[in-house]
């Protein structure tokens, strides 16, 4: 008895064969042309050709050449420098410095006073707040320092002082920079110091 074929189940699909990948014909043609050019190049380098052979005939004896300059480089400055040497005459010794004059008693210099300007950017009870504002102002490129002030009741306040500035122009420029960055309540201070 013959075996019965299995019938496919309903809904089952037949197994499809995978499409074979073939190499394109243009790629095969290009590879053939490249290979042909390479072989032609190798034939050009053939060692048996006349253009590649060396002349193996014995050279004829030549007349000895006249001795000439050595094969190395030649430098002319060895001969030119001694000819252009300049002899510098020795200068007479310098005269000794004149003796020091008697020192006159110096008049006591009057202390000069200078005026410096500051901007107070804030005053804080807590040191951490004053440090935070000081860091913000330092990032703007201005000189800033903290100054502690003790009040009559014993409290300590921390002032943020920007400066010192030597003139009103620099003070105004710093004030504009600070105002542009949100510091609007600035207090101008003028201090005179004796030097």
KAJOBEL-V272545 format. One record per residue. RES is the residue in one letter. PHI is phi in whole degrees, -180 to 180 (999 if undefined). OMEGA is omega in whole degrees, 0 to 359 (999 if undefined). D_CENTER is the distance of its C-alpha to the mean C-alpha in whole Angstrom. Layout:
BEGIN
RES/PHI/OMEGA/D_CENTER, RES/PHI/OMEGA/D_CENTER
END
This chain:
BEGIN
X/999/180/93, X/-85/180/89, X/-78/179/86, X/-82/178/85, X/-74/177/82, X/-75/178/80, X/-90/181/79, X/-67/179/76, X/-72/180/76, X/-67/179/75, X/90/180/72, X/-80/180/70, X/-102/178/69, X/-76/177/69, X/-71/180/66, X/-97/179/64, X/-77/180/63, X/-72/178/59, X/-68/182/59, X/-79/179/58, X/-89/180/54, X/-109/178/55, X/-78/181/53, X/-62/183/53, X/-68/180/55, X/-65/179/52, X/-69/178/50, X/-65/180/53, X/-64/180/53, X/-65/179/49, X/-63/178/49, X/-64/180/53, X/-65/180/51, X/-64/179/48, X/-64/178/50, X/-63/178/53, X/-65/179/50, X/-65/179/49, X/-65/178/52, X/-63/177/53, X/-64/179/50, X/-64/178/51, X/-67/177/54, X/-68/181/52, X/-92/183/51, X/-56/184/55, X/-72/182/55, X/-86/183/59, X/-73/182/58, X/-67/183/59, X/-72/183/56, X/-95/184/54, X/-68/177/57, X/-92/176/57, X/-79/183/59, X/-100/180/61, X/-67/182/64, X/-70/181/64, X/-71/179/63, X/-78/181/65, X/-64/182/65, X/-101/177/64, X/-71/181/65, X/-62/180/62, X/-71/178/60, X/-68/180/60, X/-61/180/58, X/-125/181/55, X/-63/177/51, X/-60/185/49, X/-68/183/47, X/-72/180/44, X/-69/179/42, X/-113/181/44, X/-121/181/42, X/-90/186/44, X/-70/177/42, X/-67/179/44, X/-92/183/47, X/-78/184/45, X/-66/180/44, X/-62/180/47, X/-71/183/49, X/-102/180/46, X/-70/179/46, X/-115/179/46, X/-92/181/48, X/-97/179/47, X/-70/180/50, X/-73/180/50, X/-80/177/50, X/-66/181/52, X/-61/181/51, X/-67/180/50, X/-67/180/52, X/-65/180/52, X/-64/181/51, X/-65/180/54, X/-63/183/55, X/-65/178/54, X/-72/179/56, X/-63/181/57, X/-73/176/55, X/-82/179/57, X/-63/182/57, X/-74/177/54, X/-80/181/54, X/-59/182/53, X/-71/179/50, X/-76/179/51, X/-65/178/48, X/-93/180/46, X/-106/177/45, X/-128/182/42, X/-107/177/41, X/-122/183/39, X/-115/179/38, X/-131/171/37, X/-119/176/37, X/-95/183/38, X/-88/179/37, X/173/176/39, X/-138/189/41, X/-131/176/42, X/-76/183/44, X/-100/181/42, X/-64/183/39, X/-64/178/37, X/-66/179/37, X/-64/178/36, X/-66/180/33, X/-65/179/32, X/-68/178/33, X/-61/179/31, X/-64/178/28, X/-62/182/28, X/-73/176/28, X/-62/179/25, X/-68/176/23, X/-83/178/24, X/90/180/22, X/-106/176/26, X/-77/182/28, X/-144/178/30, X/-145/178/33, X/-103/179/35, X/-131/179/39, X/-90/179/42, X/-127/178/45, X/-99/179/49, X/-90/183/51, X/-63/182/55, X/-83/176/56, X/97/179/53, X/-75/176/51, X/-112/176/47, X/-113/181/45, X/-108/182/41, X/-96/175/40, X/-100/184/36, X/-108/177/36, X/-103/179/33, X/136/13/32, X/-85/177/34, X/-119/183/34, X/-81/181/35, X/-142/184/36, X/-67/182/38, X/-64/179/35, X/-67/178/32, X/-64/180/35, X/-65/179/35, X/-65/179/32, X/-67/179/31, X/-65/177/34, X/-67/179/33, X/-62/181/30, X/-67/180/32, X/-65/178/34, X/-69/180/32, X/-107/172/31, X/98/178/34, X/-97/187/35, X/-102/183/39, X/-95/181/41, X/-101/180/39, X/-109/179/42, X/-81/177/41, X/-132/179/42, X/-124/181/43, X/-128/178/43, X/-108/179/44, X/-119/177/43, X/-97/179/45, X/-109/999/43
END
